[in-house]
Amino acid sequence: MRRQLLPALVMTLCLTVLVGVVYPLAVSGAAGILFSHKASGSLVAKDGKVVGSSLLGQNFADPKYFWPRPSAAGADGYDGLASSASNLGPSNEKLLDAVKERVAAYREANHLPADAAVPVDAVTASGSGLDPAISVANARLQARRVAEARHVDPDAILKVVAAHTQTRPWGFLGEDSVNVLELNLALDRLGQP
């Protein structure tokens, strides 16, 4: 038995050190060298102060900013420690009622007619609840509200949206999108109120 136990313990110790220490340190070191911005969380700074990550959605409630997707992450939403979906199915009354309320609020806030189509990402949370981007259609519909709140021409806001539109990854995955944090910071750089 000792003949079998000793090699098993040595192998367990070696694999623990290799897979639990050496490999993670090597991968972290390589990521830090090759992809330093992404490996450190894709943090975004304004005036030398970190204001968020381009990988995580955060709440913007002020009308002069573009609003992200709704979030079910945490009690108040946008909680990075409680990243999750609502787990409500498409036929769940609670979800359907919430979506109806969000559609009405979105139309009112963005001065849209009662029968205007509303992008699905404007009224439903993503699987993580922390999606950093919105659809281009969602951004374009919000542009008028943002322009009015900032007292600028809507075309100027639409140009900023176009400049910050990210195309489909690899040309065929997903849809074109706009990162909300980066878009809002670009608006602040315009020097408007």
C-alpha positions as CSV (number, residue, x, y, z in Angstrom):
1,M,0.0,0.0,0.0
2,R,2.8,2.4,0.8
3,R,4.3,1.7,-2.6
4,Q,1.1,3.0,-4.2
5,L,0.3,5.8,-1.7
6,L,3.7,7.6,-2.0
7,P,3.7,8.0,-5.8
8,A,0.0,9.1,-5.6
9,L,0.8,11.8,-3.0
10,V,3.9,13.0,-4.9
11,M,1.9,13.2,-8.2
12,T,-0.9,15.1,-6.4
13,L,1.5,17.6,-5.0
14,C,3.3,18.0,-8.3
15,L,0.1,18.5,-10.3
16,T,-1.3,20.9,-7.6
17,V,1.8,23.1,-7.9
18,L,1.9,22.8,-11.7
19,V,-1.8,23.4,-12.4
20,G,-2.7,25.5,-9.4
21,V,0.4,27.8,-9.2
22,V,2.7,27.6,-12.2
23,Y,0.1,27.6,-15.0
24,P,-2.0,30.4,-13.6
25,L,1.0,32.6,-13.0
26,A,2.3,31.9,-16.5
27,V,-1.0,32.7,-18.1
28,S,-1.5,35.9,-16.0
29,G,2.1,37.0,-16.8
30,A,1.6,36.4,-20.6
31,A,-1.7,38.2,-20.5
32,G,-0.2,41.1,-18.6
33,I,2.5,41.5,-21.2
34,L,0.6,40.8,-24.4
35,F,-2.8,42.3,-23.4
36,S,-2.0,44.6,-20.5
37,H,-5.1,46.9,-20.9
38,K,-7.5,44.0,-21.1
39,A,-5.8,41.9,-18.4
40,S,-6.2,44.7,-15.9
41,G,-10.0,45.0,-16.5
42,S,-10.2,47.3,-19.5
43,L,-10.5,50.2,-17.1
44,V,-11.6,53.6,-18.4
45,A,-10.3,56.8,-16.9
46,K,-11.5,60.4,-17.0
47,D,-9.2,63.2,-15.8
48,G,-6.9,60.5,-14.3
49,K,-9.6,58.9,-12.3
50,V,-11.0,55.4,-13.1
51,V,-14.7,55.8,-13.9
52,G,-15.6,52.2,-15.0
53,S,-14.7,49.4,-17.3
54,S,-15.5,49.2,-21.0
55,L,-16.5,45.5,-20.3
56,L,-19.2,46.2,-17.6
57,G,-22.4,48.1,-18.0
58,Q,-23.3,50.8,-15.4
59,N,-26.3,52.9,-14.8
60,F,-26.7,56.4,-16.4
61,A,-30.0,58.0,-15.4
62,D,-29.3,61.6,-16.4
63,P,-31.2,62.5,-19.6
64,K,-28.0,64.1,-21.1
65,Y,-26.4,60.6,-21.2
66,F,-27.3,57.5,-23.2
67,W,-28.9,54.8,-21.1
68,P,-27.7,51.2,-21.0
69,R,-29.8,48.1,-21.1
70,P,-31.8,47.4,-18.0
71,S,-30.0,45.3,-15.4
72,A,-31.2,42.4,-13.2
73,A,-27.8,42.1,-11.5
74,G,-28.3,42.7,-7.8
75,A,-31.1,44.4,-5.9
76,D,-30.6,47.8,-7.7
77,G,-29.1,46.5,-10.9
78,Y,-25.6,46.9,-12.3
79,D,-23.9,45.1,-9.4
80,G,-20.8,43.4,-10.7
81,L,-20.7,41.1,-7.7
82,A,-24.2,39.8,-8.4
83,S,-24.0,39.4,-12.2
84,S,-27.0,37.4,-13.3
85,A,-30.2,37.4,-15.3
86,S,-33.7,37.7,-13.9
87,N,-34.4,34.0,-14.8
88,L,-37.9,35.0,-15.8
89,G,-39.1,33.1,-18.9
90,P,-40.7,34.8,-22.0
91,S,-44.2,33.9,-20.8
92,N,-43.8,35.0,-17.2
93,E,-46.3,37.7,-16.3
94,K,-43.8,39.5,-14.1
95,L,-41.4,39.9,-17.0
96,L,-44.2,40.8,-19.5
97,D,-45.4,43.5,-17.1
98,A,-41.9,44.9,-16.5
99,V,-41.3,45.0,-20.3
100,K,-44.6,46.8,-20.9
101,E,-43.6,49.4,-18.2
102,R,-40.1,49.8,-19.7
103,V,-41.5,50.3,-23.2
104,A,-43.9,53.0,-22.0
105,A,-41.2,54.7,-20.0
106,Y,-38.7,54.5,-23.0
107,R,-41.2,56.0,-25.4
108,E,-42.0,58.8,-23.0
109,A,-38.4,59.6,-22.1
110,N,-37.3,59.6,-25.8
111,H,-40.4,61.5,-27.1
112,L,-41.6,58.6,-29.3
113,P,-45.1,58.0,-30.5
114,A,-47.2,55.4,-28.6
115,D,-46.9,53.0,-31.5
116,A,-43.2,53.4,-32.1
117,A,-41.1,50.3,-32.2
118,V,-38.7,50.0,-29.3
119,P,-35.5,48.0,-29.6
120,V,-35.5,44.9,-27.5
121,D,-32.2,45.7,-25.8
122,A,-33.8,48.9,-24.5
123,V,-36.4,47.0,-22.4
124,T,-34.8,43.6,-21.5
125,A,-31.8,42.8,-19.5
126,S,-28.9,40.7,-20.8
127,G,-27.9,37.4,-19.4
128,S,-25.2,38.9,-17.2
129,G,-27.2,42.0,-16.4
130,L,-24.0,44.0,-17.1
131,D,-24.0,44.3,-20.9
132,P,-21.8,47.4,-21.7
133,A,-23.2,48.0,-25.1
134,I,-26.5,48.9,-26.7
135,S,-27.7,48.4,-30.3
136,V,-27.2,51.2,-32.8
137,A,-31.0,51.5,-33.2
138,N,-31.3,52.0,-29.4
139,A,-28.6,54.7,-29.5
140,R,-30.2,56.5,-32.5
141,L,-33.6,56.6,-30.7
142,Q,-32.0,58.1,-27.6
143,A,-30.0,60.7,-29.6
144,R,-32.8,63.3,-29.7
145,R,-33.3,63.2,-25.9
146,V,-29.6,63.5,-25.3
147,A,-29.4,66.4,-27.8
148,E,-32.2,68.3,-26.2
149,A,-30.8,67.8,-22.7
150,R,-27.4,69.1,-23.9
151,H,-28.8,71.9,-26.1
152,V,-27.0,70.7,-29.2
153,D,-28.1,69.7,-32.7
154,P,-29.2,66.0,-32.9
155,D,-27.0,65.5,-35.9
156,A,-23.9,66.3,-33.7
157,I,-25.0,63.6,-31.3
158,L,-25.7,61.1,-34.2
159,K,-22.1,61.8,-35.5
160,V,-20.7,60.8,-32.1
161,V,-22.9,57.7,-32.1
162,A,-21.6,56.8,-35.6
163,A,-18.0,57.4,-34.5
164,H,-18.4,55.0,-31.6
165,T,-20.3,52.3,-33.4
166,Q,-18.4,49.0,-33.1
167,T,-18.9,46.6,-36.0
168,R,-19.7,42.9,-35.6
169,P,-16.8,40.9,-34.1
170,W,-15.0,39.2,-37.0
171,G,-17.5,40.6,-39.4
172,F,-20.3,38.1,-38.8
173,L,-20.8,37.6,-35.0
174,G,-23.6,39.5,-33.3
175,E,-24.7,43.0,-34.3
176,D,-23.2,46.4,-34.5
177,S,-23.2,48.0,-31.1
178,V,-22.2,51.1,-29.1
179,N,-20.4,51.0,-25.8
180,V,-22.4,53.2,-23.5
181,L,-19.6,54.3,-21.2
182,E,-17.3,55.2,-24.0
183,L,-20.1,57.0,-25.8
184,N,-21.0,59.1,-22.8
185,L,-17.4,60.0,-22.1
186,A,-17.1,61.1,-25.7
187,L,-20.1,63.4,-25.2
188,D,-18.5,64.9,-22.2
189,R,-15.4,65.6,-24.2
190,L,-17.6,67.7,-26.6
191,G,-17.6,70.3,-23.8
192,Q,-21.4,70.5,-23.6
193,P,-23.2,70.9,-20.2
